[in-house]
Amino acid sequence: MGDPDSEMWKFLIQGLGLMDDKPIEVKGCKISPRDLLLKLIPRTLSPQQMIKLVKE
């Protein structure tokens, strides 16, 4: 990622607190911002999955 992306991630992580582990309440449910972020972002592909994807 280039420099502009780094600033975006810095804002998301520090500015919005998306890596905080202290739970917040959303519509009556408690969840940490970090747990929500990790649930929403795509998983990193394994090397085997990458090779398979390239071959297809």
N, C-alpha and C positions, 0 to 999 in steps of 0.2 A: 504494500500500500504506500502511496505517496504521501507527501506532507499534508495536503488538504484532508485526506482521510484520517491522518493522525490527529488533527485538530477536532475532527468530528467525533472520533472515538473518545478523545479526552473530555469533550463536552458531555457525551453520553454517560461516561463512567464517573467523572468527577462532578460535573455540573448537575446532572440529574440524579446522581447517586445510584446508578443501576447495579453497582457491585456491593451495595450495602447489604449486610446480612441481618440487620434488625428488621423484624417483620413490621409491615404496615397493614392497615385494614382497608380492604376494598370490597364494597358491597357485603359487609358482614363477615368476610373471610380474611384471615391473616396469612400473609405470604411475604417472604423477603424479596426485595427487588432482584437480588442475585439469582434466586431460584427461578423467578419468572423469566429473567433474561436467558438463563441457561436452557430453560424449557423451550423458548421460542426460536433461538438461533439454530441453524442447521448443524448437525453433527459433522465432524471432520471425517472425510472418507479414509478408510484404511488403504495402505499401499496396494493390497490385492484388489480392492474395489476400484481404485484409480486405474490400474492396469486393465481391468475388465472394461471399464468405461472407455478407455482410449481405443481398445481393440474393436469395440462395437462401432 
